[in-house]
Amino acid sequence: MSLGPQRLLGFAFASADLLLEITQDGAISFAIGASEALSGSAETALVGRAWRDFVDVRDRMMLEALLSGLKDGGRGGPLVISLAGAADGVERAASMTAFRMPGNAGAISCAFSRAAAKETHGLHDKAKFETTAAALIETAKTTGLELELALVEFGGLAALRKVLGSEGSKELEQRLTAAICSQSHGGNAAAGLGADRFALVRQKGEGVEALVQRLIKLVSTDASHGLTATGRAMGLKADAPPAQVLRALRFSLDNFIKDGMAGEASLTIDEAVDRSIKRTLVEVGVLGQAVHEKRFQLVFQPVVNLKANSALHHHEVLVRFGDDASPYPMIRMAEELDMIEPLDIAVVEETIARLTADPSLRLAANVSGRTIVSPAFVVAVRSMLAKSPLAAGRLLLEITESAAIDNLALADQHLKALRGEGCVICLDDFGAGAASLAYLQQLTLDIVKIDGRFIRELQHGGRESTFIRHLVHMCTELGVKTLAEMVENTQAEDAVRRAGVDYAQGWLYGAPAERPSQPEPSVPSPPAKPAARRVGSVDSWG
């Protein structure tokens, strides 16, 4: 096979498993390399095919955005793309770099190398992007790759969505996602940070203004739409420890979400580290003072017993800070600043005080996975219960998965000790984290609370229904009860009943309130109260 001089120049930059040339009309005109091993198809079978047939449908728009944005002499990628299904049924992925060689009739030279399968085919949420970006920064320390964080804010997106209507807006979002991902490192390092703000990690080099102009052209199909965008970049070469880098990324993204391009910019990640450390010192003081002075409020949401005509079973205690409707940012910050244990102890103390004041209550307090491995926490709870014997047997502790438990054996020792004091133990948000099954296997539990995302889809059947039924069956065999959260309507309640779930919580029975209240009746006729059993077991709770 003869290679022309332009092709030789086009492929000179490549060290890859497979080389392809794509013509201006989208056809594969040339293929050489280990095509069968990489894609499942021989090189001869690729020539003449459209490149779209070579790529998984989920990544076609992203790759099209990359290719259409290349000018003569321009290079794009690397992007990790999933390849179209081969005859052998094996899912394959490749890292691809593209180069448009001048004087080659508009053809694009593409180099493919083996890559691991992708985790996602779209934009990350903020939390996932932070960890992805931090990992790339650590990798760059050893590879020497120079990366930067690009922040992009579009103008006119809201107006354009309104003009395009529902169908047009759906296509717009697809183009927007594809364009942003196509410019990110690996095609898998980009995030949506709201309706018009985005972040991506990319290789350092090209100016951010060129990136912004390319994104406008890729997203908007009509110049009359008036779409605009602004951007700025921050170098990601860092000497700081990984934990500080992660906090600095969060600091920069939080500022961008809050203030957009009007906010203060950092030139480098190390500069952002310095600023985030200063903010952290302030936050430690503010949070520590709030915990010490117990400047938080408790609200109570009812949990019902589905096996007893939806009668009240207990209330979950939820913490609120000031006017913030969601406690999660503050709790997350407390975990990151190693201040979650004092907060958990303060909340449990207030919960036990409520139990002592009202002997009819049964309350569940949340405890972080970080806190449960602390011997000091067990000592504190034991001391509280010793001083408030009326609370014994009426306190449930929900172990949250917002922070991973790094020592399951120690955690189980502590849970057994707390159960011995009469506490009931619940694992919160089961299914939300990868460690859930390990927790269920290695921790002594009374209740498993099923993550709400499964409950939302349960009423529609499908995989969620199968998952819940098998989970309930497994828990029943282990002697563990199940609790469904986010039960918002009677259809969801019927679905969890059919699946055999024991308890339910959600707006169907009542929103979090300042005082514990009876649930809204969803099924008539009052239940018969069962006889009490062993203190500290969930059976004694009815």
N, C-alpha and C positions, 0 to 999 in steps of 0.2 A: 504494500500500500504506500503510495507516494504522499508525502507531506509538502505542501507549498510553503514558501517562505513566511507568509503571513500567519499560517497556522503554527509554524515553528516558533515564531515570536509570541503568538497568543498563548502557547502552552509552556513557554520557557519558564514562567514563574511557578509552574505547578509541580508538586510532588504528591501524586495522588494515585488512587486505585483505578479510577476511570476518568477518561477525558472525553468530553462531548463538545460538539460545535452546534450551535442553534442558529438557524438562519433568521433573517428579518421577519419572515412570515410564520415563525414558531416551529419549524420542522427541525428534527435532528438530522444533520447532514453528514456527521462524522462521529465515529465512536471507536475508541481504542482503550484496551486495558482489561482488568479483571471484572468485566461486566456481569458475567454469570454469577460469580461469587458475591458480588455486591448487590445486584438487583434481581437475580434469578432469571435474567434474560441474556442471551448471547448478544455480542456487539452487532452482528448482522441483523438481528431482529429489531434493534433499536433504530437503525438508519431508515429514514423515511417517515418515522412516526412523529406525531406532535409531542413536544416536550410535556404537555399537560397529561398525556397518557402515561408518562413515566413517573409522575408525582402524585402522591396521595391527595385526594380531593380537599382535605383539610388544610393543606399547605399551598394550594395552587395560587390563591390570591396573594399570599405573601411573596411567593417567588415571582409572580408577575409584577408585583410592585418593585421588587429589586431589579428585575431585568429592564423594565420600562424606565426606571430612574437612572440608568447608566448612560453617560455621555461617552463620546469617543475618547479612548484612553482611560476611561473610568473603571475602577475595580470595586466590586461589592462582595459582601460576606465577611467571614464565613457565616452561613446559615445552616442549621441542622434541619433537614427536611425528611419527612416520612415518604418512602417510595411506594408507588402503587403496588397493590397485591400481586405477587408472582404466582405462577401455577402451583408451586409447592406450598402455598399458604403461609409462608414464613413472613412475619412483619419485619421490615428492614428500614433502616434510617442511614442517612449519609450527611456528612458535613460538606457543603458546597461553596466554592468561591467562583465568582464570575468576572470576566474581563472583556471589555469591548475594545478590540484592537482597531485603531484607525486604518482605513484603507482596506478593510476586509469585507466590503459590501454589507456593512451593518451586522455581520455575524458576531455572536458572542461565544467566547471560549469558556467552558465550564469544567472545573476540576472537582471530582467527588472522592471523598475518603470515608471509610467506615466510621460509623458513630453509634452511640447507644440510642435506644428508642427515646422519643421525647415524652416529657411528663405532661406538657400542655401544648395546645395549638393556638393560643391566644394571649391576651394580656393577663399579667399577674394582678392579684390584689396587692395592696400596699405591704402587708406583712410578708407575703411570699417574695415580693420583689426585694425587700430589704435583705432577707437571708440569701437570696440569689446573688445580689450585688456584692454582699460581704464575702461570699464564697469566691466570686470572681476576683475580688481584690486580693484575697489570700493566694489564689492560684497565680495571679500576675506577679507576685513577689518572687516566685521561683522561675517562671517562664520568661520574665522580662517584658511581657506584653504591656503596652501603655494604654490605659483605659481612661475614659471620662464619663461622668454622669451628665447627660443632657436633659434639661427640663424644658418642656414645650407647652406654651399656652396658646390656644386658638381663640380667635375672635370671630364672632358671627356664626358659631356652630348652632346655637339655640335658634336663631332666626332661620338658618338653613333647614334645620330639622322641621320647623313649622311649615316652611314652604314645600318641602318634599312630601309631607304626609307620612303615614305609618309605613307603607311599603318602601317608599324612597328613603326614609330614614333608616330602615333596616339595612338597605344596601349601603348607605353612607357609613353606618357603623362597621360594616364588614370591610369597606375600603380603608376606613380609619385604622382599624385594628391591624389589617394587613400591612399598611404603610408604616405604622410605628414599629411593628415587629420586624419588618424587613430591614430596618435601619439599626436594629439592636444587635449586639454581639451574640452570634449563634441563633438569632431569630427568636430567642427565648429569654430575653432580659429586658422586658418592657412592662410598664404598668399603667393602668388608668387610675388617675387620682381625682376623679370627679367628672363632671360633664364635659369639661373643656381643657383639663390639665393632664399632662402625661409625662412619664419619666422613662428613660432608657439608658442602658450602659452600652457604649460603643467604643471602638478603637479610636485612639486619639489621632488627629491629623487634620482632616477637613474642618474648616471653620463652621461654627454653629449656624451662621446665617445661610450658608449653602444648604445645610440640612433642612432648615426651616422652609426655604423656598421649594426644595424638592418635595417635602411633605405636603405643602399646599397644592402643588400640581398633581400629586398622587391621590389626594383626597377629594379635591373639587374637580368635577368634570366640566364646569362652566365658569369662566372668569367673571361672569355677571353675578354670580352668587356672592361675591364680595368677601370670600373667606380670607382671613388674615391669620398670622401666627407670629409669635416672638419666642425666642429661646435664649438660654444661657447654658454654659458648660462649666463643670467643676472637675479638675484633675483628680484621679483616684489612686495616685501613687502614695502609699501610706506607710509610715513607720510605726504607727500606733498598734497596740494589741487588738485582736479581733473584736473583743467586747466593746472597746471604745469606738472602733470603726463602725460597728453596727449602730451604736447610739448616735454617732455623728450623722450617719445616713438618715436615721429616723428624724433627727433634729432638722436636717436640711429639707427633707420631704414634708415634715409638719409645717415648717415655715412657708414652703411653696404652696401647700394646700390652703393655708390660712390667708396668705397675702399675695399669691401669684408672683408675677414679675415685679410687683411693687416692693416685695420683701427684700431684706438684706441678703446679698449673694456672698457665697464663699468661693474663693479662687481654687482652693485645694481641699482635699479631704482632711489633711492635717489641720488646716485652719478651722474647718468645721468641727474637728475633734476638740480643739481648744474652746470653741464657743459652746459646744455641747457640755463640756465638763463644767464650765461656769454656770450654765443653766441647771445642770444636775445638782450642783451644790445648793442652788436656790430651791430647787424642787425637794431635795432631801429635807431642808429646813421647814418648808411649807407642809409637806406631807407628815413629817415627824410631829410637828406641832398639832396638826389636825387629828392624828391618831392619839397623841397624848391627852389632848383636851376632849377627845371623842366628839369632834365636830363633824359628825356624820349622822344620817338618819336611817332608821330601820323601817322597811315596809314589809308587808306580809301577803303572800299569795297562797290561796288554798290548794291543797292536794286532796283528791277524792279517792275512795276505795271503790273500784269498779265491780268488785265481787260483793259489795254490800249496797247496791242501788245508788252508787255515786255519793255515799255519805262522806262527810268530812273525815279525812284521815289525819292530816296535820297541815301546818303552814310552813312554807319555805321562807326563811328570813333573808331579805335582800338589802344590801347596803346602798345608800345614795349619798353623794357628796354635793351639798349646795343645790344649785339649780340644774346641775348636770343630769339629764334624763338617763344617761347610760353610765353605770359605774365602771365599765370595762377599761376605758383609758387609764383611770386612776389605779385600778387593781393591777393592770399590766405594768404601769410605772412602778408600783410598789414592789412587784416581783423583780423587776430589773434592778431596782435600787436596794435589793435585799432588805426590804422593809415590810414584806408581806406578813411575816410572822407576828410582829406587834399588832398589825391591823387585824389579823385573824383572831388573836387572843382577845383584843378589845371587843370584836363582834360577838365572840362566844360568851364573853363576860356579860355583855348586854342581853344576849339571848337567855342566859341562865337567870338573870335578874327578872326577865319577863316571865319565865317559867315559875319562878318562886312567887311572883306576885299573883299569878293566875293558875291555880292547880288544874284547871280544865284544859290548858293548852298543851300541845305537843308541837315542837318547833325543830326545824332543820336549818343549821348554819353551815355556810360554805367554808371549806378549808382548802388552801392551796396544796398542790402536790409537793411544793417545796417545804411547806410548814410541817407536813405530817411526818417527815423524817427527822424532825427536831425533838430530842428528848425534853428540852425545856418546855415545848408545847404540851406534851403529855403531863409533865409535872404541874403546869399551870392549870390545865383542865381538871386534873385530879383534885388539886387544891380548891378550886372553885366549887366542885361538886361536894367536897367534904364540908364546905361551909354552907352549902345550900342543898341539904339532903332531899328537900321536896322536889327538886328538879330531876332526881335520879330516875332513869327509865323513860324520861320524856324528851330527851335531847338526841337528835339525829345529826350526824356530821356528814356533809356531802363533800367528798374528795373531788376537787375539780382537776381537769386535765389541761388547764391553761399553762401550767408549768409541769414539765416531765418529772416523774419520780425516778431518781437516779439510783436508789437502793431499795428495791422491792422487799427484800428480806427484812431490813430494818423497819420499813414502813408497816409490814405485816405484824411485826412484834408490837409496834405502837398501837395498831388498830385492835389487836387482841387485848392489849392492856385497857384500852378505852371501852371496848365491849364489856370487859370485866367490871367496869364502873357503871354499866347500865346503858351506855351509848349504843345507838343503832348506827350502822355504817352504810353509806350509799356511795356508789361510784357515779359521778356526774358525767353527762355528755358522752355516754358510751357510743363508740363508732365514729366520733369526731377525730380521734387521734389514732396513729398507727399502733400505739402501745395498748390499746383497749383490751385485746385478747390476752396479752401477757398479764395485765392487771387482774382480769377476771380469773386467770389461772393461778396466780400467786398471792392474791390478797384475800383475806377473810372478809367477805361482804355479806350484807343482809339484803340490799336492794341495788339494782342497776337502773340508772335513769338513761333512757334511750334518747340520743341526740335528736333535736327537733326537726332537722332537715329530713330525716327518714319518715317522721310522722306526717309532715306536710304532704308527701307524695304517697303515703300508705293507702289513702282512700281510693287512689287510682289504680291500685294493684301493681303488677309488674315486679321488678326486682326488690323494691323496698318491702312489699308485702311478704315475699319469700324470706328476705333477711330477718324481718321482725318475727315471723313464725318460728324460724329455726333458732333465733336468739332466745325467745321465750321457752321453747322446748329445752334448750341447753341449760338455761338458768333454772328451770323447774327440776331438772335432774341433779343440779348442784345445790338445790335447796335455797336458791336466791330468788327474791321477788323482782318484778319488773315495773318500771314507772315510765309512762310516756309523757314527754313535755310538749308544749305547743299544740295542745288539743284545742282548736279554735272553733269548731262547729260540731254539730251532731253527727255529720257524716264521718268525720275523723274519729269521734268517739265510738261509733258503731264499728269502724275498722279495727281500732285497737281492742275492742271487746272481742271481736271475732278472732283476733290473733292470740287472745288469751292473756293480755297484759293485765297486771293486778291493779295498778294505780294510774291516775292521770292528773295532769296539771295543764292549765292554759286559760285563755280568756273566756272559754265557754263556762268556766266555773267562777271566774272572777279575776279582775286585774289586781296587781299589787296595790295594797292600801295601807294607810297609816296605822290602822288597827286590824287585828285578826277578825275575820268575819266568816259567816257561813257561806258555803258555795251557792251559786245560783242553781236551783233545782233543774236537772236535765232529765231525771227519771223520777216519777212520783213514788210515793209510799216510803215511809221512814224505815231505816234498817234496824234489825235486832242487834244489840251490842253483844259481841262475842265475849266469852269468859277470858279473863286475863291469863297469860302464860308467863314463861320465864322472863324476868326483867332483863333487858338488854337484847332480846331477840325481837325481830320484826313482828313475830306472831303476837307478842304482847301488845302491839299497837293496834290490833284489829285488822 
